[in-house]
Amino acid sequence: MCGIACALGAFGPRGIRQIVGVMMRAQAHRGPDGSGEWYGRCQGVDIGLGHLRLKILDLSDASRQPMVSPDGRFRLIYNGEIYNYLELRDELAAASVTFTTTGDTEVLLQALIVWGTAAFARLNGMWALVLLDLEAGTALLARDRFGVKPLYLYADQRGLLAASEIKAILAASGRRFQVNEATVNAFLTQSLLCTGSETFFRGIRELPPGHFATISLAASDQWQIAPERYFSLAASSPAVADTAALIEEVRNIFVDAVRVRLRSDVPLGVLVSGGIDSSAIAGVVHALGPDRDDIRMFSAIDAEGKQDEQPFIDIVADHLQRPVEKVTLNYQPDVAFDLMSEVSWFNDEPIGSFSTLAHYLLMERARSLGVTVLFSGQGADESLCGYNKFLWFYIQELAAKGRWSEAIKTLFQFWRNGVVVPEFTYQEAKRYLSPSLRLPELDVRGRRLRDRPWSFVSLDGSGVVGRQLADIQHLSVPALVHYEDRMSMAFARELRLPYLDYRLVCLLAPLPPEYKLHQGWTKWIFRKAVEPFLPPATVWRRDKKGFLVPQTSWLRQELQKSIRQILAEEWVTAHLGLIDPRQMQRRYDHYLRQGQVLGRLGEKDIFSPLALELWARRFESYLVA
């Protein structure tokens, strides 16, 4: 887990060092344990590679980067972890490859040398990389299947810049950027983030997940990047002949996903929320090493106990007979907006909720506790239909197919179990309704956005599985891994996500929805699979809670004075033509007058414009109208 920086172009020997140095300093928080740089020239192109290291595997300097191949032909910088590096190392050693380190970086380098881009299909992990081939005169860029690790690109007439964080490119480019109107529009109208390769800064984009790009230095005058896809999720799965065998397969793959992610030369921890996703990870970690006392479990709890998960956390801890470090996130509402500004800087884009602030503070505590690597349950809901919305998508799909009796039976089973149905609100559901079906409400968008249609993403006839694939590839997972990466790396912590093990996603996501939404339960197939590791109260818990903070209360009460003060100030987004503050003032007044549950306006209708404005203020020196 690290930070990388790359510059290719006509910068000159002094200019290339200055640019890479600026990018390295802008993201220094990602790698406090060491750094390395390499500069050279190939095919008439100035080249600079920079690496900031967070030591996880092979703590010696032998694994420092940029790593050079024995013959001097290749140079590699990469950010991430290859969890199956030991198995790949054995396979390469059997093919007469010799190794001088004990880490995963050398294994990745040799895998790319031996197998080329076919190596990506063999890797189980998370990565963003640049591989320079001095003999062929090429630079290979690549990201992992689900985009857990970031790689941003910017090209102009001078050359190409690539980095782990946008702020590195902003600092090194020496210019201001227009705000990307389409990205802002999607955020304001449907709370969407990271839905494609475009960012909030026009001209800076991401290399898409599951893609690589090969750049010919000899033809670098255009700096055209044509990403090639190496991974796709199947839209359907083979018919299930034996449900018991499927449950066993899910269990075995999940256990192995956790097992390979336990490989570390630094302290490990498991984030436990009390829900089934994080609890299952803790249960399997315990099963794999019941006598290990070097793996810590810890949880974030609410200082006031209003949305406290402690009873559920204690059930898991008592079952596993393991202590839990409870971290009280007791920051006060009156510092929330100052904290949002700081967090927006690390996030490079507006944040989606106050939960991101809580995650930031949790990572700060993890550092103080000396835990470098942490397991997170992110990614489970998308593969297992865990979100409330998937039940309604499933009912919609059954109805569209004329399977009305199944639709009514399914809805009744969930109502009887008290799962999902009691949590339905229009305020949340409207995100998935077409604009024609939504109740009228004030449009707070400014002059540059007013004529744009509202962003809307629906099932589009692709069914529940199609929506799951969209969430994994475009709509949900990219935004979640984005903020988790930025919040954890703000304090040089590494997050590992067993539910995004490609073997598990490839098995679960294409399964017909009746294996996930079954007998009145979400995630049914997974609940059955992890029964041996957890108490029934956890496996069959009915309610679903996220990483919660009292957001509704804050927006209506504790933060009302601060919000009105912000509304009275001059808005950067108004100058940029993105938000009309007067309409925003009216929207907020309506929000306060409406019913808390039955009103048209939800939390995100207030939070998103505020988050966009605070982000714009933090990055104002890099923005231009």
N, C-alpha and C positions, 0 to 999 in steps of 0.2 A: 504494500500500500504506500503510494508515494505521489509525487507530482512530477510531471514531465513538461519540457519545453523544447520546441524545435523551430528553427528558422532556416529557410531555403531561399536563396535569391541573390540579387546583386546589391549586397549591403557593404561590401568591402571588409577587410580583416578587422578593422576597428569597429565598424558599425555592427557586424554580426555578434561580436562579443558584448557590445553594449545592449543590443536587443535581447539576447538570451539572458544576460544579467538582470535586466529589468523584469523579465518574465519570471525569473527565479525568485526575485525578491517579493514580487506581488503574491506569490503563492507559497512562501517559505513555511507557513504553518503546516503544510502537508507533509513536510519531511524534515523533522528536527534532528535526525540522527546522522546526517551526513549529506554531502552533495558532490556532484561530479559534472564536469563539462568536457566537451570535445569540439574542436573547431578544425575545419579543413576545407578543401575545395575539390570538386569533382565535376567533370563536364562543363567547366567554366562557371559553376555555381558555388557561391559561398554557403557553407553548411555550419550550423551550430546546434549541438545537442546538449540539453541540460537535464539533470535528474536530481530530485530532492528525495532523500531516503528516510522512510520509517522502517526500522529493522523489525522483521517478523520471523523470517526464516534465515538461517545461517547469519549469525550476528557479526561475523568477521568481515574485514574489509575485502575479502576475496570475492564477495558477491556485490561489490559496489558497481554502480553504473555511471556512464555508459559502459556496457560490457562488450569486450572485443573478442571476436572469434580467434582461435589459435593461429590462424593464417593471416589475421589482420584484415580480412576482406569485409567482414560484417561488424556493425556496431548497433547495439540494441539499447533503447530506453523503454521502460514499461512500468505501468502502474497497475497493481492488482495482486492476485494470488492465483496460482495454478494448483488446485487442491489435489489432483491426481498426479503430482509431479513424481512421486516415488515409483508409481507403476510405469509412467512414461520413461523415467530414467532407466529402469530395468530393461524395457523394450529397446531403448536406444543403445544401451550397453551391450545387449545381445547382438546388435548390429555393428559392434566394434567401435562405438563412440566412447571416448574416455572423458572423465569428469574430474575437475580439480576443486569443486566446491560442493557443499551439501544442501544448497538452496534450490529454489525453483527457477531463478532467473537463467541460470546456465542450461537447465533442462529446456526451458522455452526457447532459448537461442538455438540450441542444437536441434530441437524439433522443427523449427522453421528452416534451418539449413538443410536438414535431411528430407523433410516432407513438403517443404514449401507451404503454400496456402492451404493445402490439404490437412495441415496440422491443426487448423482451427476446429475441425470436426472431432479431433481426438482430445481436445482440451476440456477439462471440467474446472471452471473457475470464473474469474472476473478479470478483465484486462482492457487496457488501452495502451497501444504500443506504436513505436516507430522503429523500423528496421532499415538501416542503411546498408546497401550493397554497393561497395565502391567499384567492384569489377564490372557489374552490370550497369552501373550508373542509375540506380533506382532507389526510391524510398517507399517502403511499404507501411501503410497506416492501417490499424484495425482496432475494432471494439468487440467486446464480448457479446454473446447472443442477446442479452436483455438490457444492455447499456448500463450495467451497474457502475462501471468506471467511465468517466467522461473524457471526451476529446473534442476540443473546439478548433475551428479552422477560420482563417481570414486571409484573403489574397488581394493584393493590389499590384500596381505596375512594378513594384520593387521585388516582390516575392511572396512567399507563403509563411504564415505563422501558425503554429499548432501548440496547444497548451491544455492543461487539465482544467483550468478555470478561465472564464471570460475576462475577469479583471486583469489577468496577465496580458492578454491581447490588447485590452484597452490601454494599459500602461505603456506597452511597447509600440503600438501603432502610431502614436503621436497625432491622433486626429479625434474628432468628435463624430458621433454616429446618430443617425435618425432612428427614432423608435419604430419598430416593426409594427405597423398598424394591424395586420392580420393577427399577430400573436396577442396584442393587447385586446383586440375585439373578442377573441375566444376566451380570454381570461375574464373580461367584464361581463359577458353575456352568459357563459356557461361554466365559469370557474375552471377552465381548462388550462393546464400548464404542460409544457414539454410534449406536445402532440406530434411534433415532426422535427425536421432538422433545423428549422428556422428558430432563432432566439428572439429576445426582446430588442436586440440591437441589429438593425438592418445591415447585412453584409457579414455578420459573424454567424456561423452555423455549426451544427454538430455533425460529425461523422455518424451515420445512422447505426443503431445497434445491429449486430449480426451481419455487418458489412466490413469489407476491406477495400482499400484503394491503393493502386500502384502508380507512382509518379515517376515518369521518365525525366531525369535531370537534363538530358540532351534536348528535350522538347519543352523546357520549362518556361519559355517566353510567354506562354498563355496561362500557365498554372491552372489548367483545367483538371478538376478532380471528378472522376467517374466512379462512384462507389459500386462495388459488386457484392451481391448478397451471397453469403455462404450458409445461411441458416434460415429455415422457415418452419413454422408450426403447421402440422397437418390439421385440416379442418374437420376430420372425422377419424374415428378409431375402428379397428376390427370389432366384429360382434363379440360380445362377452359370452363365453361358453360356460364359465364357472365363476359365480360371484365370490365364492370362498377363496378361490385361487387368485382372483383379482385383489381382494383385500390383503392377502398375503404378499402379493407383488408390491402393492402400495407400501405396506409396512417395511419390506426389505429395502426398497429403494430409499425410503425416507431415513431409515436407520443408517444406511451407507452414506447418504448425503450429509448427515450429521457427523459420522465417523471421519470422513476425509477432511471435514472442516475443523476438526479438533487438532490438526497438525499445526504446531506453533512452537516457537522457541521463546515466547514471551507469555505473560499471564493472560488467561482467558476468563471471560464472564458470560453469563446468560441473562438477558433482559427478560424478566418474568412479569407479565401484566395480570395474570389470573385467568385469561382467556385460553382457549384450547390451543391456539397456534404456538404461542411462546411456551406454554406449559408442556406441550408435546416435545418441544426441543429439550427442555429441562429434564423431562422424563427419560428421553433416550440418552442424553448425556450421562445421567445417573446410571442407567442400565449398562452402558458401555464401560463405565469406570466407577462402580459403587464405592470403591475405597479411595478415590481421588479427592483430596481436599484442596487442590490447587486451582479448582475451577469455582468461581464465585457466582452466586445468584444474587441479583439485586433488582429492585423495583422502584418505580417512581410513584409516590403517593401524594395525595392532596393534603395540604396543610390544614384545611378546615374540615376535611372529611365529607364534603358535599357530594363528591363523585368518587368516593373511595373504593378501591378494589381490594383493600386489605383482607377482607374475609376470604376472598377467592385465592389470593396469593398465599394466605396461611394454610388453606386446604392442601395446596400443592406442596408447600414446604413441609408440612407435617407428614404427608404421604411419603415424600422422598427422604425425610429425616435429614434435611439439609438447611442450614441457616440462610436467611435472606437479608441482604443489606438493603434497608428501606431508605430511599433518598427522598426527603421532603422538598418538593419544589414550591418554596414559599415566597416567590417573588410577588410583589404587590402590584395591583392594577395601575397605580400611578407611575410606574416605571415601564409599563408595557410598551408604550410607543417609542421610548428611547431604546429599549431593547430590540424592538422591531427594526429600527434603523441599523443597529449593529448587525443583527442577524441577516438583514437584507444584503448587507455588504458581502458577507460570506456566501450567501445563497446565489448572488449574481442576478437574481430576478425577484419579483414580489413573492412573498410567502403566501401559502394558501389558508393558513389558520393560525390561531394562537398556539396550537399544538406544536408547531415548529419551534416556537420559543422554548417550550418545555423540553423538547428533544435536545435543543442546544444546551440548556442548563444541565440536563442529564449527562451529556457527553463531558461537560466540564467537571462534573462530579466523578465520572468514571476515571478521568485523568488523575484527579486528586486521590482516588482509591488505588491507583497504580494498575488498573486493568486496561490493557492495550487493545486486545481483540475481544469483540462482543458478538454474540449471536442475536439476531433479530428475526422476528416472525413475519417480516414483510414479504408479500407475494403470495400468501396462502389464499386470501380471499378471491383473487382473480382466477386462480386455477380451480377452486373448489366452490364457486358460487356463494361465497360467504357474505357478500354485501346484500343488504335488504333488497336492493333494486332487482337482483337476479330472480327473485320469486315472481315479481310482477312481469319481468321479461318472459319468464317461463309460462305464466298464465296467458300472456299475450300470444306467445307462440302456439300454445295448445289451441287457443280460440281461433287463431288464423288457419289452423289445420282442421278445424271443425271438430276437435276432440273436446267437446264441451263437458262431458261427464268427467273426464280426467281433470279438466281445469277446476271444476267445482269441487271434486274430491280432494285435490291437492290444496286448494285454498282452505277447505274445511279442516284438513289435517294440521295445517300450520296454525290456524285459528285455535283449534283445540289444544295444541301444544303451547300456545302463547309465544310462538316464535315469529318474528318479523312483523306480523300483521299489526300488533299493538303499537309498533314504532313508526307506522306510516304517517307522514305529514305531507301536505301539498307543498310546503315551503321547500322540502328536499326533493320531492318527486318532480317538480316543475323543470328541473334541470334536464329531464329526459322526455319532456313533452315538446312537440313542435310549437313554434311561436303562435300558430293559429289556435292552439288549444290552451295556451296560457292566458290567465286573467290579465287584463291591461295593467300596466304599471309605468311609473315615470322612467324615462330614458335619461341616464346621467351622462351619456357619452358626449364628447365634444365635437367640434365642427369637422374634424378629420375622420370621425368614425360614424357620424350620424346617419349617413346614407348607406352604410354597409349593412347587409342583412345580419340578423342575430345568428351567432354560431349555434349550430344544432347538430348533435350526433345521435342517431337513433339505431334501432335494430336493422333497418334497411333490408328486411327480408332475410337476413343472414342467420336468424335464430339466436338462441342463447349462446351456443358454442361460438358462433361468429362474433358475438359481442364480447365473450371472454377473450378471444384472440385479439380483438381490437383493444381491449383494456390492457392486455399483457404487452402488446407491441406499440401502442400509441397513446392510450387515453389515461391509464392509471399507473401502471408500474413505472414508466419513465419519470413521472413527476415524483413518485414516492422515493425511488432510488436516488433521484437528484438531490432532494433535500436531506435525505439520510447521509449521503456521501458528504455534502457540504457541512452539515452540522457536526458529523463525527470528525471530519478532517480539519475543522476549525481548531480542534484540540488534539490532532494527530492520533485519533482512535480509528481502528479498523472494524467495520461491521461485516459480518458474514451471514448470508441469507440462504439457509438450507432449502427453503421452499422455491427458490429460483435455480436449484440444481436442474439442469436441462433435462435430465432423465425423468425427474418427477413431473416437470411441466409438460413434457411430451406425452407422458402417460395420462395425466389427469385432465388437462385442458380439453382435449378432443373427445373425452368420454361423453356419452349422451347425458343430458342434464338430470335424468331420473336417478342416476347414481350419486348425484350430489345434492339434489333437492328431493328427498325421499322420506316418506312416512312422517311428514311434518317437521323434518330437520334439514338444516343447511349442512353442507360438508359431510353428508352421511357416510360415504365410503371411507373418508379419512377418520371420522370418529370411530368407526369399527376397527380400522387398522391400528389405532393407538390405544385401544382399550387395555392392552396388557401393561401399559406404562403409567397410567393415571387413574385416579379415583373416579368413580362414576359421576360424582357431582361436578367434576371438571369436564369430562368427556361429553356429558349430556346437559351442559349448562344451556339454558334457554336464551337469556338475553345476550346481546352483543354490544360491547363497548369498545370504542377506539382509545387512542391516547388522549384522554379528555382533560380539558380545562373548562372552567365556568364561563364559556364564551358568551352565551346569551345574556347571563346576568351582567357581565362586564359591559357589553355594548349598550344595555338598557339603563344600567345604574352607575356602577363604579367609574366607568370611563366616559359617562355622558358629558361631564364638564370638559375633559380633555378633547373629546371629539368636537364639541362646539367651538373650542378654541382653535383647533386645526381648521375647521370650516370657515372661521373668520379670517384666516390668514390668506396670503397670496399663494395660489397653487401652481406648482411647476407644471403639473399635467394640464392645467388650463392654458398656460403659455404654449405648451406643445400641441394643443388642440385635441387632447384625449378625453378630458372630463370637464363637464360644466358644473362648477362648484355650487351655483345657485340651485340647479336641479338636484344636486347631491344633498343640499340642505333640506329641500322639500322632501326628498326620499327619506331622510333620517327622521324628520318630523312625523311622517306617515308611519314609519317603523315603530316609533315610540307610542303612537296612539293605537295601533292595531293590537289584536289579541296575540298573546305569545305563541299559541299553538295554531290558531285558525287563520291567522293573517296571511296576506299574499307574499309579504317580504320575509326572506329568511336571513340568517346571520351573514351568509356570503354576499348578499346584496349590499350590505353595509361594509363588511370587512374588506372585500376585494378592491373597491375604489380607494379606500384608505391605505391599503397595502401598496397599491400602485403608486399613490402619491408619495408615500414615505420612501419607496424604492427610488422614485425619480429624484427626490431631494438628495438622497445619498449618492446617486450617480450623476447629478446634474452637470458636473464638470466634464462629463464624457458625452453629453447629449446635445443635440442641436435640433431646432424646429424644422 
